[in-house]
Amino acid sequence: MPKKNQIMFYATAGDLGSVLSPLEAEKPLQYTLTGLFETNKPQTYESYANIPDLGRASHPTAAANQSFLLSYQGTNVRVREVPQKAGGVLFGVDQANNEDTIVLCPAGRHGNHVILCGMMGTVSPSVTSKFLYGFVGKQLRKNFRKEREFFVGREAFDLWNAGVRLTIGASSPAEFDLKRA
């Protein structure tokens, strides 16, 4: 059976900081916004602390929120041209052309009553990517608690106990929320 290269989690901004801050103290990291853009210049942050609204989910569905390529500072992030059917070109930033990265989808709080799940993982066979996955995953497992197939940050866990929903979508029925083991 192949090794799973993905960790699903629920986290607040504080929970994310408890994982990323010690990692950044050990190795300089950078975070590059993924997606399709009108410019070929990637938007890269040299610290998680510089990412606007990290730990806040602007979209009500977990999978539709921002994601980032996490890599060592100085890693050249490659952009690919994506021709559009209506004409013109957009520029794609993703892991397909950036094998020495992992993907971080932080998700987080959506309003006051929901925390959407996040994900950290890789599809790259690169040694650097696999090392980053283990490096971040070890810190995440150390700081978060396992609840079924998810890891839950301390603040997220306290909010869950206070009645905040841990779910994949703000409009999903409660039966799809994380249930206690």
Sequence and secondary structure as in RCSB ss.txt:
>XXXX:A:sequence
MPKKNQIMFYATAGDLGSVLSPLEAEKPLQYTLTGLFETNKPQTYESYANIPDLGRASHPTAAANQSFLLSYQGT
NVRVREVPQKAGGVLFGVDQANNEDTIVLCPAGRHGNHVILCGMMGTVSPSVTSKFLYGFVGKQLRKNFRKEREF
FVGREAFDLWNAGVRLTIGASSPAEFDLKRA
>XXXX:A:secstr
     EEEEE  HHHHHHHHHHHHHHS EEEEE EEESSSS  EESSGGGSTTTTB SSSBGGGS  EEEEETT 
    EEEE TTSSEEEEESGGG TT EEEE  EEETTTEEE EEEE     HHHHHHHHHHHHHHHHHSEEETTE
EE HHHHHHHHTT EEESBTTS GGGS    
